Amino acid sequence: MKFKLTCHQAHRLVIERMDRQLGSFERVRLRAHLVICDACTIFNRQMRLLRRAMRQLGQDD
Ligand SMILES: [Zn+2]
């Protein structure tokens, strides 16, 4: 397995992180990719905002 993630793999990890805890190696690889990739950094930020918004909606139930 290569250390370097493709954007496709990085997106998948960002999405999977919403459902499960990533392993430490996965987290390091994702972080390394986000440092060099603006597109995935933006995608990651949007998913975080979305998750926070969903959590706040859930709290109102
Ligand atoms: Zn990327």
N, CA, C, O and the ligand as a Tripos MOL2 file, in Angstrom:
@<TRIPOS>MOLECULE
protein
  245   243    62     0     0
PROTEIN
NO_CHARGES

@<TRIPOS>ATOM
      1 N           0.8530   -1.2040    0.0000 N.3       1 MET1
      2 CA          0.0000    0.0000    0.0000 C.3       1 MET1
      3 C           0.8830    1.2460    0.0000 C.2       1 MET1
      4 O           1.7810    1.3960    0.8280 O.2       1 MET1
      5 N           0.6060    2.1120   -0.9320 N.am      2 LYS2
      6 CA          1.3740    3.3600   -0.9990 C.3       2 LYS2
      7 C           0.9690    4.3130    0.1140 C.2       2 LYS2
      8 O          -0.1790    4.3180    0.5590 O.2       2 LYS2
      9 N           1.9240    5.1180    0.5550 N.am      3 PHE3
     10 CA          1.6180    6.0940    1.5980 C.3       3 PHE3
     11 C           0.7520    7.2160    1.0410 C.2       3 PHE3
     12 O          -0.1770    7.6900    1.6950 O.2       3 PHE3
     13 N           1.0760    7.6270   -0.1740 N.am      4 LYS4
     14 CA          0.3870    8.7820   -0.7460 C.3       4 LYS4
     15 C          -1.0370    8.4410   -1.1590 C.2       4 LYS4
     16 O          -1.2750    7.4460   -1.8430 O.2       4 LYS4
     17 N          -1.9730    9.2700   -0.7400 N.am      5 LEU5
     18 CA         -3.3660    9.0680   -1.1150 C.3       5 LEU5
     19 C          -3.6660    9.7820   -2.4240 C.2       5 LEU5
     20 O          -3.0840   10.8260   -2.7180 O.2       5 LEU5
     21 N          -4.5720    9.2180   -3.2050 N.am      6 THR6
     22 CA         -5.1560    9.9710   -4.3050 C.3       6 THR6
     23 C          -6.2910   10.8270   -3.7290 C.2       6 THR6
     24 O          -6.7270   10.6090   -2.5980 O.2       6 THR6
     25 N          -6.7580   11.7890   -4.5050 N.am      7 CYS7
     26 CA         -7.8760   12.6120   -4.0550 C.3       7 CYS7
     27 C          -9.1070   11.7470   -3.7980 C.2       7 CYS7
     28 O          -9.8660   11.9920   -2.8600 O.2       7 CYS7
     29 N          -9.2930   10.7380   -4.6370 N.am      8 HIS8
     30 CA        -10.4310    9.8430   -4.4600 C.3       8 HIS8
     31 C         -10.3580    9.1350   -3.1080 C.2       8 HIS8
     32 O         -11.3610    9.0340   -2.4010 O.2       8 HIS8
     33 N          -9.1840    8.6510   -2.7540 N.am      9 GLN9
     34 CA         -9.0190    7.9690   -1.4680 C.3       9 GLN9
     35 C          -9.1890    8.9350   -0.3110 C.2       9 GLN9
     36 O          -9.7660    8.5850    0.7190 O.2       9 GLN9
     37 N          -8.6870   10.1500   -0.4790 N.am     10 ALA10
     38 CA         -8.8110   11.1480    0.5850 C.3      10 ALA10
     39 C         -10.2820   11.4920    0.8210 C.2      10 ALA10
     40 O         -10.7260   11.5920    1.9640 O.2      10 ALA10
     41 N         -11.0270   11.6710   -0.2570 N.am     11 HIS11
     42 CA        -12.4620   11.9540   -0.1250 C.3      11 HIS11
     43 C         -13.1610   10.8240    0.6260 C.2      11 HIS11
     44 O         -14.0040   11.0590    1.4920 O.2      11 HIS11
     45 N         -12.7880    9.5830    0.2700 N.am     12 ARG12
     46 CA        -13.4280    8.4380    0.9040 C.3      12 ARG12
     47 C         -13.1500    8.4270    2.4030 C.2      12 ARG12
     48 O         -14.0410    8.1300    3.1990 O.2      12 ARG12
     49 N         -11.9180    8.7490    2.7870 N.am     13 LEU13
     50 CA        -11.5760    8.7670    4.2100 C.3      13 LEU13
     51 C         -12.3290    9.8800    4.9390 C.2      13 LEU13
     52 O         -12.7940    9.6930    6.0640 O.2      13 LEU13
     53 N         -12.4430   11.0350    4.2910 N.am     14 VAL14
     54 CA        -13.1840   12.1410    4.9090 C.3      14 VAL14
     55 C         -14.6290   11.7110    5.1760 C.2      14 VAL14
     56 O         -15.1910   12.0210    6.2260 O.2      14 VAL14
     57 N         -15.2160   11.0040    4.2300 N.am     15 ILE15
     58 CA        -16.6010   10.5580    4.3960 C.3      15 ILE15
     59 C         -16.6910    9.4420    5.4390 C.2      15 ILE15
     60 O         -17.5900    9.4370    6.2790 O.2      15 ILE15
     61 N         -15.7530    8.5050    5.3740 N.am     16 GLU16
     62 CA        -15.7860    7.3900    6.3320 C.3      16 GLU16
     63 C         -15.5820    7.8750    7.7620 C.2      16 GLU16
     64 O         -16.0920    7.2780    8.7110 O.2      16 GLU16
     65 N         -14.8410    8.9510    7.9050 N.am     17 ARG17
     66 CA        -14.5690    9.4920    9.2390 C.3      17 ARG17
     67 C         -15.8520    9.9290    9.9410 C.2      17 ARG17
     68 O         -15.8960   10.0320   11.1670 O.2      17 ARG17
     69 N         -16.9030   10.1850    9.1460 N.am     18 MET18
     70 CA        -18.1690   10.5740    9.7570 C.3      18 MET18
     71 C         -18.8580    9.3870   10.4220 C.2      18 MET18
     72 O         -19.6780    9.5610   11.3230 O.2      18 MET18
     73 N         -18.5210    8.1860    9.9730 N.am     19 ASP19
     74 CA        -19.1930    6.9890   10.4790 C.3      19 ASP19
     75 C         -18.3380    6.1540   11.4180 C.2      19 ASP19
     76 O         -18.8580    5.4220   12.2590 O.2      19 ASP19
     77 N         -17.0350    6.2680   11.2700 N.am     20 ARG20
     78 CA        -16.1650    5.4160   12.0830 C.3      20 ARG20
     79 C         -14.8830    6.1620   12.4210 C.2      20 ARG20
     80 O         -14.5120    7.1350   11.7650 O.2      20 ARG20
     81 N         -14.2230    5.6780   13.4610 N.am     21 GLN21
     82 CA        -12.9290    6.2260   13.8540 C.3      21 GLN21
     83 C         -11.8690    5.6990   12.8920 C.2      21 GLN21
     84 O         -11.7720    4.4920   12.6690 O.2      21 GLN21
     85 N         -11.0740    6.6050   12.3230 N.am     22 LEU22
     86 CA         -9.9990    6.1530   11.4410 C.3      22 LEU22
     87 C          -8.8280    5.6460   12.2740 C.2      22 LEU22
     88 O          -8.6200    6.0790   13.4070 O.2      22 LEU22
     89 N          -8.0620    4.7170   11.6910 N.am     23 GLY23
     90 CA         -6.8300    4.2800   12.3290 C.3      23 GLY23
     91 C          -5.7920    5.3890   12.2980 C.2      23 GLY23
     92 O          -5.9110    6.3370   11.5220 O.2      23 GLY23
     93 N          -4.7780    5.2700   13.1400 N.am     24 SER24
     94 CA         -3.7870    6.3410   13.2130 C.3      24 SER24
     95 C          -3.0520    6.4920   11.8800 C.2      24 SER24
     96 O          -2.7290    7.6110   11.4820 O.2      24 SER24
     97 N          -2.7860    5.3950   11.1920 N.am     25 PHE25
     98 CA         -2.0870    5.4660    9.9010 C.3      25 PHE25
     99 C          -2.9680    6.1710    8.8640 C.2      25 PHE25
    100 O          -2.4860    6.9690    8.0610 O.2      25 PHE25
    101 N          -4.2620    5.8610    8.8970 N.am     26 GLU26
    102 CA         -5.1820    6.5240    7.9690 C.3      26 GLU26
    103 C          -5.2460    8.0230    8.2390 C.2      26 GLU26
    104 O          -5.2710    8.8360    7.3150 O.2      26 GLU26
    105 N          -5.2730    8.3690    9.5150 N.am     27 ARG27
    106 CA         -5.3350    9.7930    9.8710 C.3      27 ARG27
    107 C          -4.0940   10.5350    9.3960 C.2      27 ARG27
    108 O          -4.1890   11.6490    8.8790 O.2      27 ARG27
    109 N          -2.9210    9.9110    9.5750 N.am     28 VAL28
    110 CA         -1.6670   10.5410    9.1450 C.3      28 VAL28
    111 C          -1.6550   10.7160    7.6350 C.2      28 VAL28
    112 O          -1.2620   11.7650    7.1250 O.2      28 VAL28
    113 N          -2.0860    9.6840    6.9250 N.am     29 ARG29
    114 CA         -2.1060    9.7630    5.4560 C.3      29 ARG29
    115 C          -3.0650   10.8480    4.9850 C.2      29 ARG29
    116 O          -2.7570   11.6080    4.0670 O.2      29 ARG29
    117 N          -4.2300   10.9120    5.6210 N.am     30 LEU30
    118 CA         -5.2030   11.9190    5.2310 C.3      30 LEU30
    119 C          -4.6540   13.3230    5.5070 C.2      30 LEU30
    120 O          -4.7780   14.2220    4.6760 O.2      30 LEU30
    121 N          -4.0550   13.4930    6.6710 N.am     31 ARG31
    122 CA         -3.5170   14.8060    7.0060 C.3      31 ARG31
    123 C          -2.4170   15.2160    6.0370 C.2      31 ARG31
    124 O          -2.3410   16.3710    5.6190 O.2      31 ARG31
    125 N          -1.5640   14.2580    5.6840 N.am     32 ALA32
    126 CA         -0.4730   14.5410    4.7410 C.3      32 ALA32
    127 C          -1.0450   14.9630    3.3880 C.2      32 ALA32
    128 O          -0.4920   15.8350    2.7180 O.2      32 ALA32
    129 N          -2.1390   14.3470    2.9990 N.am     33 HIS33
    130 CA         -2.7560   14.7200    1.7220 C.3      33 HIS33
    131 C          -3.3760   16.1140    1.8040 C.2      33 HIS33
    132 O          -3.2610   16.9050    0.8680 O.2      33 HIS33
    133 N          -4.0270   16.4090    2.9160 N.am     34 LEU34
    134 CA         -4.6970   17.7070    3.0410 C.3      34 LEU34
    135 C          -3.6970   18.8560    3.0120 C.2      34 LEU34
    136 O          -4.0130   19.9540    2.5530 O.2      34 LEU34
    137 N          -2.4760   18.5930    3.5120 N.am     35 VAL35
    138 CA         -1.4490   19.6380    3.5070 C.3      35 VAL35
    139 C          -1.1120   20.0790    2.0810 C.2      35 VAL35
    140 O          -0.8370   21.2520    1.8300 O.2      35 VAL35
    141 N          -1.1400   19.1180    1.1540 N.am     36 ILE36
    142 CA         -0.7080   19.4340   -0.2160 C.3      36 ILE36
    143 C          -1.8590   19.6530   -1.1820 C.2      36 ILE36
    144 O          -1.6310   20.0350   -2.3300 O.2      36 ILE36
    145 N          -3.0930   19.4200   -0.7450 N.am     37 CYS37
    146 CA         -4.2050   19.4400   -1.6980 C.3      37 CYS37
    147 C          -5.3050   20.4040   -1.2470 C.2      37 CYS37
    148 O          -6.0010   20.1480   -0.2640 O.2      37 CYS37
    149 N          -5.4530   21.4950   -1.9620 N.am     38 ASP38
    150 CA         -6.4620   22.4990   -1.6130 C.3      38 ASP38
    151 C          -7.8790   21.9580   -1.7940 C.2      38 ASP38
    152 O          -8.7600   22.2220   -0.9750 O.2      38 ASP38
    153 N          -8.0920   21.2060   -2.8610 N.am     39 ALA39
    154 CA         -9.4470   20.7220   -3.1550 C.3      39 ALA39
    155 C          -9.9580   19.8410   -2.0180 C.2      39 ALA39
    156 O         -11.1020   19.9780   -1.5850 O.2      39 ALA39
    157 N          -9.1160   18.9480   -1.5430 N.am     40 CYS40
    158 CA         -9.5450   18.0510   -0.4680 C.3      40 CYS40
    159 C          -9.6500   18.7860    0.8620 C.2      40 CYS40
    160 O         -10.4740   18.4260    1.7030 O.2      40 CYS40
    161 N          -8.8260   19.8110    1.0600 N.am     41 THR41
    162 CA         -8.9350   20.6210    2.2730 C.3      41 THR41
    163 C         -10.2960   21.2990    2.3240 C.2      41 THR41
    164 O         -10.9390   21.3400    3.3730 O.2      41 THR41
    165 N         -10.7330   21.8310    1.1830 N.am     42 ILE42
    166 CA        -12.0390   22.4850    1.1150 C.3      42 ILE42
    167 C         -13.1500   21.4610    1.3310 C.2      42 ILE42
    168 O         -14.1070   21.7170    2.0610 O.2      42 ILE42
    169 N         -13.0160   20.3090    0.6950 N.am     43 PHE43
    170 CA        -14.0100   19.2470    0.8590 C.3      43 PHE43
    171 C         -14.0920   18.8210    2.3280 C.2      43 PHE43
    172 O         -15.1810   18.6520    2.8750 O.2      43 PHE43
    173 N         -12.9400   18.6540    2.9470 N.am     44 ASN44
    174 CA        -12.8790   18.2500    4.3550 C.3      44 ASN44
    175 C         -13.5740   19.2880    5.2450 C.2      44 ASN44
    176 O         -14.3130   18.9350    6.1640 O.2      44 ASN44
    177 N         -13.3270   20.5650    4.9620 N.am     45 ARG45
    178 CA        -13.9340   21.6370    5.7620 C.3      45 ARG45
    179 C         -15.4540   21.6200    5.6060 C.2      45 ARG45
    180 O         -16.1930   21.7820    6.5770 O.2      45 ARG45
    181 N         -15.9030   21.4230    4.3740 N.am     46 GLN46
    182 CA        -17.3510   21.3960    4.1300 C.3      46 GLN46
    183 C         -18.0160   20.2280    4.8520 C.2      46 GLN46
    184 O         -19.1100   20.3710    5.3980 O.2      46 GLN46
    185 N         -17.3530   19.0760    4.8530 N.am     47 MET47
    186 CA        -17.9210   17.9120    5.5380 C.3      47 MET47
    187 C         -17.9820   18.1370    7.0460 C.2      47 MET47
    188 O         -18.9290   17.7070    7.7030 O.2      47 MET47
    189 N         -16.9660   18.8150    7.5940 N.am     48 ARG48
    190 CA        -16.9810   19.1140    9.0220 C.3      48 ARG48
    191 C         -18.1400   20.0390    9.3730 C.2      48 ARG48
    192 O         -18.8450   19.8260   10.3600 O.2      48 ARG48
    193 N         -18.3260   21.0680    8.5500 N.am     49 LEU49
    194 CA        -19.4310   22.0010    8.7860 C.3      49 LEU49
    195 C         -20.7650   21.2830    8.6940 C.2      49 LEU49
    196 O         -21.6720   21.5080    9.4950 O.2      49 LEU49
    197 N         -20.8640   20.4090    7.6920 N.am     50 LEU50
    198 CA        -22.0970   19.6650    7.4940 C.3      50 LEU50
    199 C         -22.3800   18.7680    8.6920 C.2      50 LEU50
    200 O         -23.5130   18.6770    9.1650 O.2      50 LEU50
    201 N         -21.3330   18.1090    9.1740 N.am     51 ARG51
    202 CA        -21.5130   17.2040   10.3050 C.3      51 ARG51
    203 C         -21.9380   17.9770   11.5520 C.2      51 ARG51
    204 O         -22.7910   17.5290   12.3170 O.2      51 ARG51
    205 N         -21.3200   19.1530   11.7410 N.am     52 ARG52
    206 CA        -21.6880   19.9630   12.9040 C.3      52 ARG52
    207 C         -23.1460   20.4100   12.8050 C.2      52 ARG52
    208 O         -23.8840   20.3960   13.7910 O.2      52 ARG52
    209 N         -23.5440   20.8060   11.5970 N.am     53 ALA53
    210 CA        -24.9220   21.2500   11.3970 C.3      53 ALA53
    211 C         -25.8950   20.1080   11.6600 C.2      53 ALA53
    212 O         -26.9520   20.3030   12.2610 O.2      53 ALA53
    213 N         -25.5220   18.9030   11.1980 N.am     54 MET54
    214 CA        -26.4010   17.7560   11.4000 C.3      54 MET54
    215 C         -26.5080   17.4070   12.8830 C.2      54 MET54
    216 O         -27.5750   17.0280   13.3680 O.2      54 MET54
    217 N         -25.3910   17.5380   13.5940 N.am     55 ARG55
    218 CA        -25.4060   17.2430   15.0180 C.3      55 ARG55
    219 C         -26.3250   18.2190   15.7650 C.2      55 ARG55
    220 O         -27.0720   17.8370   16.6650 O.2      55 ARG55
    221 N         -26.2410   19.4860   15.3610 N.am     56 GLN56
    222 CA        -27.0810   20.4850   16.0240 C.3      56 GLN56
    223 C         -28.5530   20.2300   15.7450 C.2      56 GLN56
    224 O         -29.4020   20.4150   16.6170 O.2      56 GLN56
    225 N         -28.8470   19.8060   14.5260 N.am     57 LEU57
    226 CA        -30.2330   19.4650   14.2110 C.3      57 LEU57
    227 C         -30.6980   18.2890   15.0600 C.2      57 LEU57
    228 O         -31.8220   18.2740   15.5610 O.2      57 LEU57
    229 N         -29.8120   17.2990   15.2130 N.am     58 GLY58
    230 CA        -30.1530   16.1110   15.9770 C.3      58 GLY58
    231 C         -30.4280   16.4240   17.4440 C.2      58 GLY58
    232 O         -31.2410   15.7610   18.0870 O.2      58 GLY58
    233 N         -29.7460   17.4370   17.9650 N.am     59 GLN59
    234 CA        -29.9260   17.7790   19.3750 C.3      59 GLN59
    235 C         -31.2990   18.3690   19.6580 C.2      59 GLN59
    236 O         -31.7740   18.3630   20.7930 O.2      59 GLN59
    237 N         -31.9240   18.8760   18.6080 N.am     60 ASP60
    238 CA        -33.2430   19.4900   18.8040 C.3      60 ASP60
    239 C         -34.3520   18.4580   18.9530 C.2      60 ASP60
    240 O         -35.4650   18.7970   19.3550 O.2      60 ASP60
    241 N         -34.0580   17.2090   18.6330 N.am     61 ASP61
    242 CA        -35.0960   16.1730   18.7430 C.3      61 ASP61
    243 C         -35.4820   15.8920   20.1910 C.2      61 ASP61
    244 O         -36.3400   15.0480   20.4480 O.2      61 ASP61
    245 ZN         -6.8240   15.7940   -2.8800 Zn       62 ZN62
@<TRIPOS>BOND
     1     1     2 1
     2     2     3 1
     3     3     4 2
     4     3     5 am
     5     5     6 1
     6     6     7 1
     7     7     8 2
     8     7     9 am
     9     9    10 1
    10    10    11 1
    11    11    12 2
    12    11    13 am
    13    13    14 1
    14    14    15 1
    15    15    16 2
    16    15    17 am
    17    17    18 1
    18    18    19 1
    19    19    20 2
    20    19    21 am
    21    21    22 1
    22    22    23 1
    23    23    24 2
    24    23    25 am
    25    25    26 1
    26    26    27 1
    27    27    28 2
    28    27    29 am
    29    29    30 1
    30    30    31 1
    31    31    32 2
    32    31    33 am
    33    33    34 1
    34    34    35 1
    35    35    36 2
    36    35    37 am
    37    37    38 1
    38    38    39 1
    39    39    40 2
    40    39    41 am
    41    41    42 1
    42    42    43 1
    43    43    44 2
    44    43    45 am
    45    45    46 1
    46    46    47 1
    47    47    48 2
    48    47    49 am
    49    49    50 1
    50    50    51 1
    51    51    52 2
    52    51    53 am
    53    53    54 1
    54    54    55 1
    55    55    56 2
    56    55    57 am
    57    57    58 1
    58    58    59 1
    59    59    60 2
    60    59    61 am
    61    61    62 1
    62    62    63 1
    63    63    64 2
    64    63    65 am
    65    65    66 1
    66    66    67 1
    67    67    68 2
    68    67    69 am
    69    69    70 1
    70    70    71 1
    71    71    72 2
    72    71    73 am
    73    73    74 1
    74    74    75 1
    75    75    76 2
    76    75    77 am
    77    77    78 1
    78    78    79 1
    79    79    80 2
    80    79    81 am
    81    81    82 1
    82    82    83 1
    83    83    84 2
    84    83    85 am
    85    85    86 1
    86    86    87 1
    87    87    88 2
    88    87    89 am
    89    89    90 1
    90    90    91 1
    91    91    92 2
    92    91    93 am
    93    93    94 1
    94    94    95 1
    95    95    96 2
    96    95    97 am
    97    97    98 1
    98    98    99 1
    99    99   100 2
   100    99   101 am
   101   101   102 1
   102   102   103 1
   103   103   104 2
   104   103   105 am
   105   105   106 1
   106   106   107 1
   107   107   108 2
   108   107   109 am
   109   109   110 1
   110   110   111 1
   111   111   112 2
   112   111   113 am
   113   113   114 1
   114   114   115 1
   115   115   116 2
   116   115   117 am
   117   117   118 1
   118   118   119 1
   119   119   120 2
   120   119   121 am
   121   121   122 1
   122   122   123 1
   123   123   124 2
   124   123   125 am
   125   125   126 1
   126   126   127 1
   127   127   128 2
   128   127   129 am
   129   129   130 1
   130   130   131 1
   131   131   132 2
   132   131   133 am
   133   133   134 1
   134   134   135 1
   135   135   136 2
   136   135   137 am
   137   137   138 1
   138   138   139 1
   139   139   140 2
   140   139   141 am
   141   141   142 1
   142   142   143 1
   143   143   144 2
   144   143   145 am
   145   145   146 1
   146   146   147 1
   147   147   148 2
   148   147   149 am
   149   149   150 1
   150   150   151 1
   151   151   152 2
   152   151   153 am
   153   153   154 1
   154   154   155 1
   155   155   156 2
   156   155   157 am
   157   157   158 1
   158   158   159 1
   159   159   160 2
   160   159   161 am
   161   161   162 1
   162   162   163 1
   163   163   164 2
   164   163   165 am
   165   165   166 1
   166   166   167 1
   167   167   168 2
   168   167   169 am
   169   169   170 1
   170   170   171 1
   171   171   172 2
   172   171   173 am
   173   173   174 1
   174   174   175 1
   175   175   176 2
   176   175   177 am
   177   177   178 1
   178   178   179 1
   179   179   180 2
   180   179   181 am
   181   181   182 1
   182   182   183 1
   183   183   184 2
   184   183   185 am
   185   185   186 1
   186   186   187 1
   187   187   188 2
   188   187   189 am
   189   189   190 1
   190   190   191 1
   191   191   192 2
   192   191   193 am
   193   193   194 1
   194   194   195 1
   195   195   196 2
   196   195   197 am
   197   197   198 1
   198   198   199 1
   199   199   200 2
   200   199   201 am
   201   201   202 1
   202   202   203 1
   203   203   204 2
   204   203   205 am
   205   205   206 1
   206   206   207 1
   207   207   208 2
   208   207   209 am
   209   209   210 1
   210   210   211 1
   211   211   212 2
   212   211   213 am
   213   213   214 1
   214   214   215 1
   215   215   216 2
   216   215   217 am
   217   217   218 1
   218   218   219 1
   219   219   220 2
   220   219   221 am
   221   221   222 1
   222   222   223 1
   223   223   224 2
   224   223   225 am
   225   225   226 1
   226   226   227 1
   227   227   228 2
   228   227   229 am
   229   229   230 1
   230   230   231 1
   231   231   232 2
   232   231   233 am
   233   233   234 1
   234   234   235 1
   235   235   236 2
   236   235   237 am
   237   237   238 1
   238   238   239 1
   239   239   240 2
   240   239   241 am
   241   241   242 1
   242   242   243 1
   243   243   244 2
@<TRIPOS>SUBSTRUCTURE
     1 MET1         2 RESIDUE 1 A MET
     2 LYS2         6 RESIDUE 1 A LYS
     3 PHE3        10 RESIDUE 1 A PHE
     4 LYS4        14 RESIDUE 1 A LYS
     5 LEU5        18 RESIDUE 1 A LEU
     6 THR6        22 RESIDUE 1 A THR
     7 CYS7        26 RESIDUE 1 A CYS
     8 HIS8        30 RESIDUE 1 A HIS
     9 GLN9        34 RESIDUE 1 A GLN
    10 ALA10       38 RESIDUE 1 A ALA
    11 HIS11       42 RESIDUE 1 A HIS
    12 ARG12       46 RESIDUE 1 A ARG
    13 LEU13       50 RESIDUE 1 A LEU
    14 VAL14       54 RESIDUE 1 A VAL
    15 ILE15       58 RESIDUE 1 A ILE
    16 GLU16       62 RESIDUE 1 A GLU
    17 ARG17       66 RESIDUE 1 A ARG
    18 MET18       70 RESIDUE 1 A MET
    19 ASP19       74 RESIDUE 1 A ASP
    20 ARG20       78 RESIDUE 1 A ARG
    21 GLN21       82 RESIDUE 1 A GLN
    22 LEU22       86 RESIDUE 1 A LEU
    23 GLY23       90 RESIDUE 1 A GLY
    24 SER24       94 RESIDUE 1 A SER
    25 PHE25       98 RESIDUE 1 A PHE
    26 GLU26      102 RESIDUE 1 A GLU
    27 ARG27      106 RESIDUE 1 A ARG
    28 VAL28      110 RESIDUE 1 A VAL
    29 ARG29      114 RESIDUE 1 A ARG
    30 LEU30      118 RESIDUE 1 A LEU
    31 ARG31      122 RESIDUE 1 A ARG
    32 ALA32      126 RESIDUE 1 A ALA
    33 HIS33      130 RESIDUE 1 A HIS
    34 LEU34      134 RESIDUE 1 A LEU
    35 VAL35      138 RESIDUE 1 A VAL
    36 ILE36      142 RESIDUE 1 A ILE
    37 CYS37      146 RESIDUE 1 A CYS
    38 ASP38      150 RESIDUE 1 A ASP
    39 ALA39      154 RESIDUE 1 A ALA
    40 CYS40      158 RESIDUE 1 A CYS
    41 THR41      162 RESIDUE 1 A THR
    42 ILE42      166 RESIDUE 1 A ILE
    43 PHE43      170 RESIDUE 1 A PHE
    44 ASN44      174 RESIDUE 1 A ASN
    45 ARG45      178 RESIDUE 1 A ARG
    46 GLN46      182 RESIDUE 1 A GLN
    47 MET47      186 RESIDUE 1 A MET
    48 ARG48      190 RESIDUE 1 A ARG
    49 LEU49      194 RESIDUE 1 A LEU
    50 LEU50      198 RESIDUE 1 A LEU
    51 ARG51      202 RESIDUE 1 A ARG
    52 ARG52      206 RESIDUE 1 A ARG
    53 ALA53      210 RESIDUE 1 A ALA
    54 MET54      214 RESIDUE 1 A MET
    55 ARG55      218 RESIDUE 1 A ARG
    56 GLN56      222 RESIDUE 1 A GLN
    57 LEU57      226 RESIDUE 1 A LEU
    58 GLY58      230 RESIDUE 1 A GLY
    59 GLN59      234 RESIDUE 1 A GLN
    60 ASP60      238 RESIDUE 1 A ASP
    61 ASP61      242 RESIDUE 1 A ASP
    62 ZN62       245 GROUP 0 **** ****
